[in-house]
């Protein structure tokens, strides 16, 4: 089944009864998607000024998000979980986003100023193509990323017209709905596990400067078998193995997921949705805790919603 046909099938799925509200009730088009009414003290601050002083020099955690299709924005439970997670984290100085939906070699560095989003999906209702998320960019962060990549032997190119794809902006709509945190998206460096881990290690020092590093993908992602009701055994087994491997901080086994993970070939016919987790794991420090702020399976099917916080 071709990817476009599968995405059209996903778009046609009935949502949970509680999810019948329109996207317009969750997000609103405009320069700041879903922005709360602006109050004194809630105005986005220019880059370089303190956006939330408690986090400016805080050693930020690293995240892996199960990002969901655009219809995640009609799932009130998932929206609430992401929103509460963002509130607990507080506002970072900036966000560095790495999504399953952008894989380029050499590493590509996206827009540092607001540009149109990338609506990289097909066959969905028109409202999903009207979503806006005009978060400020950050040339300063882009330059830090360039310097770190170069120092660690990664080639890179700039793609200043490349906006955020749905793996980046969909979860951010819920986590930081005011769109007032600078966001920079860069590509995966391919899907070779060791190389992806190494890039996470190369970028890890950004955490100490208040930068929230986020890998966005799915731990299970079989688009051919994901739409049958009832969570299959292979999805549960691979999800559980991944959780246990992360808790044990066994990076070697995690990197060898296609061999050591039970049901891996069913869970991941292709690996681009899993490797953002490896990048996040590469940026982990020895003292970091591992927690799972969101778990379970979406709509009682094979997509695990498991998301991870390191630190």
N, C-alpha and C positions, 0 to 999 in steps of 0.2 A: 504494500500500500504506500503510495507516495505521501511525502510529508504534508503537502498542501491538502490532500484529501483527508488525512488524519486530523489536521487542524480544523477543517470544516466540520468534521464529525464532532470534535470537542466543542466547537461553538454551538452545535445544536443540542448538546446534552441538557436535560432539564436540571436546573439547580435545586438545591434544597428549598423547601417551602418558605423558609425564613429569609431566602435570598432574592425575593422577587422585586426588591426596590430597584429603582433606576440608578445607573452609575452617576447621574447628575446629583443624586442625593449624597453620594460619597465624595465625589470630586467635582470641581468646577473648572471649566476652561479659563485660562488667563495666565498672567505672568507668574503667579504663585498658586499652584494647583492645590485646591482644598484648603486654602489659607484661612485661618481663623480670622474673625474681625480684628483688624489691627488696633492694638491698644498701645498707649505710651509704654515703652519698655519692651514691646513685642515686635518692634520694627527690625527687619533684617539689617544687620550692620555691615558696613563695607569691609571687604577683606583687609586684614591687617589690624583691624580693631578687635577688641575682645567681644566675641559673640556669647560666650558663657565662661566667665573667668575661671570657674572651678575646673574646667576641662581643657583650658588652653595648654597647660603643661602636664596634663595628666597622661599617664601611660595607658592608652586606650586598649581595650580588648580587640580580638580579631573575631570576625563572624563568618559563618557560612549560612546562607539563606536558601531555603527551598522557595524559589521565587514565584512559581505559579504562572499560569496563563493569564491573559488580561481579565478573565472572568473571576480571578481571585478578588478583584475589586468589588464584586457583588456578594462576597462571602463574609458576613458580618463577624463571624467567629475569628476567622483568619485576620481580618482587618484589626479587630480588637487586640488580638495577641501581638501583632506586630507593633501596634500603637503603644501598648503598655511596655513592650520591650524597649522601644525608642525612648520612652519617658524614663525608664530605669537607667538607661545608658547616659542620658543627658546629651546635650548638644556638643558634638565634636568640633574641633577647629575646621576640619574638612573630612570628606569621605573619598577614599580611593576604591573604585568599584571594578571588579573583574567578573564578567558574565560569561556563561556558557555560550552565549550567542555571538561572541566576537573572538575568533581565533585567527591570528595573523602572525606571520614570520617575515621579517623581524617584528618585534613587539611594536604595536601601533599605539600612539598616545592621542586620545580624542580631543574634542573641543575644550578650550579653556575659557570660552565665553558662551552664553546661552545660544544654542542653535536648535532647529527643529528636532523633535524626537524621531527615533527610528521605529516605525510601526511594522516590525518584522513578524507579522502573522497574517493569516489569510482567512477569509470567509466569516469573520465575526461581525456582529451588528455594528452599525456606523458609529455608535456612541464611543466605542473603544478607540476609534481613530481620531477622536476629538479631544482625547486626554492631553493635558499640558502639564509639564513639570519644568518650569524655567528656573532651576536652581542656578545660583552663580557658579561660574567656573573658577579655576585657580591656576594662573600661570606660575605662581610661586611653587605650588605643589608639583606642577608639571616639570619644572626645572629640577626640583629635588629628585623626582623619579628618573629623569634623564641622567642625572649625575650618578645615582645609585646603580642604574642599569649598566652604564658605561663602566663603572668601577668593578662590577661583577661579571663583565664579559658578555653582556647582552646587547645586541644591536637593536636599534629602534628607529622608527620614523614618526613624524608628526602627521596627523590627519585632522586638521583644525575644523573641518566641516562635518565630522562624524559625531552625531548626537548620541544620547543615551538610548540603548535598546530596551526592549520590554523586560529583559532579565535584570536591568538596572533600575528603571524608573517604577515598575509596578510595586515592588516591596517598599521603595522609598516614599511612595504616595501615602502609605499607611504609617511608616515609621517617623517620617519628618514631613508632615503634610503642608507645612508653611513654605517649603522649598527655599529655606533661607540658610542652608548649610552648603558651602561650596562642594561640588561634586566633580571628580575627574574620573573618567572611565578609560582604562587601558585594555588592550587585548590579552588573551592568553597567548603564550609563546609556542603554540602547538599543544598537543595532548600527550607527549611523552612524559610519564609520571615524574621521573627524576628531574627533568628540566623544569617542570611546573613547580615542584617543591623548591628547587634552587632559586626560582624567581621570588617565591614567598620569603625565603631567607634573605635575599638581597634587599627586599623592601621592608623588612621587619623593623628597622630603626625608626621608621616614620611613626610608629606607635608612641614613642616617647615624646613626640612633638604634637600630640593631640589629634593625630590622624586615625580615623576609623577605617581599617582595611576590611573589605567585604568581598568574599567569594560568593557568587550567586549561581545556583544550579539545581540539581535534584540528585538525591542519593539513589533513587530508582527511576528509570526513565525508559520504559519500553513502550513506544508510541503505538505499536501494533497490538499489544495485549492489555493495554491499560484501561480499557473502557467497559470491561465486564464486571458486573457487580460481584462483590466478594473479594477480599484481599487474598491473592494467591500465596501459597506457602513460600515460593521463591522470593517474593517481595519481603515478607516478614523475616525470613532467614537472613537475607542480605542486609536489611535494615538493622537487625539486631546485631549481626556480626560487626557492622560498621560502628555502631554505638559502643560495643565492648572494646573494639580495637582503639577507638579514640580515648576511652576512659583509661586504658592501659598505656596510652601514649606510645603505642607501637607503630612508629612511623614507617619502619621497614615493611611490616605486614600491610599497612594501609597503602603504601606505594605499590605493593604487589597484589592489589585488590582483585585483578582478573584471575589470578591463580588461586589465591587463598580465600577469597570471599565465596561462601556457598551461594549458589544460584546467580553468580555474577554475570554470566553470559545471557541469562534471561533478564536480569535486572537492568543490564546495560549493553544492549546490542551495539551501541556506540558510546564512547566514554566522555564526550565533551561536557556532559552535565555533572559528572562526578569530579573531574579534575580541578574545578575551582575549590573544592574541599581540600585537595592536596596543597594548593597554593596557600590557603588559610593556615593549614597545619604547618607549612614551612615557616610561617612567621611566628610560631608559638615559642614561648620562652619556658625554661625549665619549671619555674614557679607557677605557671598558669594552671588554673583549674579548668575543668571541662564540664559544661552543662548543656542541657537541651531545652531551651525556652519554649520550643514548639515541637510537638510529636504527633503521632497518629497518621492515618491515611486519608487522603482527600476523597470525600464523597464515597467512602467504602469501596475504593478501587485500588489500583496498584501503585499509585504515586504516594510515596511517603512524604509527609510534611516535615520530617525531622530537620530542625535547624540547630546550629551549634554556636556556642560562645566559648571562646578560649580566653581565660583571664577574667 
